[in-house]
Amino acid sequence: MHGQVSNELEVDVPASKVWEIYGTTKLPQLIQEALKDFVEKVEFVGDGGVGSTVKLVFVPGVIPGITWYKEKYTKVDNENRVKETEDVEGGYLDLGFTLYRVRFEITEKDKFSSIIKSTVEYDLKDEAAANASIISIAPYAKLAQAAKEQLIKTKA
């Protein structure tokens, strides 16, 4: 079974400024700050490029059956402002998912504004199809909103 969910948020800040968060090591810091009700701990290893890893430990009970997972940056395209991560340990993989990928795309709307698009793409074994119900874009939408608020605050 394959599926995806996505969210878009317009930000009154140039795409290059948004990418200063999403394309760098600032993103794991923002996750820790913005998703406190969801993420208990973030362990980041790397320079922010392909191969960097993030281990997320979740607040107990926020994702049924998942207490943690480790993801790896598989794509960091600074020119097109696209970052992709894939789960490599724990979490969704333990629940029958064969792919759990998160993609962030920062697109320029005009020179003063941009769009943060967050997408979760997943594949899971047929016998685990019921687990698709735990997929949610909500944390990534909340993360985008937090980035927007932070960027607007620093712009002022």
C-alpha positions in Angstrom: 0.0 0.0 0.0 1.3 3.4 -1.0 0.1 6.8 0.2 1.1 10.4 0.8 -0.2 13.5 2.7 1.0 17.0 2.4 0.6 20.5 3.7 1.4 23.9 2.3 2.0 27.1 4.2 2.6 30.6 2.7 5.3 32.6 4.4 5.9 36.4 3.9 9.6 35.8 3.8 11.9 35.0 0.8 12.5 31.4 0.1 16.2 31.8 0.8 15.5 32.9 4.4 13.2 29.9 4.9 15.9 27.6 3.6 18.3 29.0 6.2 16.2 27.0 8.7 15.0 24.0 6.6 18.3 23.5 4.8 20.6 23.7 7.8 21.2 22.2 11.2 18.7 24.7 12.6 15.8 22.4 11.6 16.4 19.8 14.4 16.6 22.6 16.9 13.3 24.0 15.7 11.8 20.5 15.9 12.9 20.3 19.6 11.4 23.8 20.3 8.2 23.7 18.3 7.1 20.2 18.8 7.6 19.9 22.6 4.1 18.3 23.0 5.1 15.7 20.4 8.9 15.2 20.6 10.6 14.5 23.8 14.2 14.4 22.5 16.1 15.1 19.3 19.5 13.6 18.7 21.2 15.0 15.6 24.4 13.7 14.1 26.1 15.2 11.0 26.7 18.4 9.2 23.1 18.8 7.9 24.0 17.3 4.5 23.1 13.9 3.0 23.9 11.1 5.5 23.1 13.2 8.6 20.8 11.4 11.0 18.2 12.5 13.5 16.8 10.3 16.2 13.4 11.5 17.5 12.1 10.2 20.8 8.4 10.9 21.2 6.3 11.8 24.1 4.7 8.5 25.2 1.4 7.8 23.6 1.4 10.5 20.8 1.9 8.0 18.0 0.3 4.6 18.8 3.0 1.9 18.8 5.9 4.3 18.2 8.3 5.6 20.9 11.2 6.6 18.6 12.7 6.4 15.2 15.9 7.4 13.4 15.8 9.1 10.0 18.6 9.8 7.6 18.9 12.8 5.2 18.8 11.3 1.8 18.5 14.5 -0.3 19.6 18.0 0.5 19.3 20.1 -2.7 20.3 23.7 -1.8 19.7 25.0 -5.3 16.0 23.8 -5.5 15.6 24.0 -1.7 14.4 20.4 -1.2 15.3 18.1 1.8 14.2 14.5 2.1 14.6 12.1 5.0 13.8 8.4 5.3 13.3 6.3 8.4 16.2 3.9 8.8 15.5 2.4 12.3 12.6 1.9 14.6 9.2 3.7 14.5 7.2 3.2 11.4 9.5 0.4 10.1 8.6 -1.7 13.2 4.9 -1.3 12.3 5.1 -2.8 8.8 6.1 0.3 6.8 8.7 -0.3 4.2 9.1 3.4 3.5 8.5 6.5 5.5 9.8 9.6 3.7 9.4 13.2 4.6 10.0 15.9 2.0 10.3 19.6 2.6 10.1 21.9 -0.4 10.6 25.6 -0.1 9.4 27.4 -3.2 9.6 31.1 -4.1 6.2 32.7 -4.6 7.7 36.1 -5.3 10.8 37.8 -4.0 9.1 38.6 -0.7 7.2 35.4 0.0 7.5 31.6 -0.3 5.7 28.4 0.3 6.7 25.6 2.7 5.4 22.3 1.4 5.8 19.3 3.7 5.0 15.8 2.4 4.9 12.4 4.1 5.2 9.5 1.6 4.9 6.0 2.8 4.7 2.4 1.7 3.6 -0.4 3.9 3.0 -4.2 3.7 -0.5 -5.3 2.8 -0.9 -7.1 6.1 -0.1 -3.8 8.0 -2.5 -1.6 5.9 -4.5 -0.7 9.0 -1.4 1.2 10.3 -1.8 3.8 7.6 -4.3 5.5 10.0 -1.4 6.7 12.2 0.1 8.8 9.4 -0.4 12.5 10.1 0.9 15.7 8.4 -0.1 17.7 11.5 3.4 17.8 13.2 5.0 19.0 10.0 2.2 21.6 9.6 2.9 22.8 13.1 6.7 22.8 12.4 6.1 25.0 9.3 3.9 27.4 11.3 6.6 27.7 14.0 9.2 28.4 11.3 6.9 31.1 9.9 6.5 32.7 13.3 10.2 32.6 14.0 11.1 34.1 10.6 8.5 36.9 10.8 9.7 37.7 14.3 13.4 38.0 13.2 12.3 39.9 10.1 10.7 42.7 12.2 
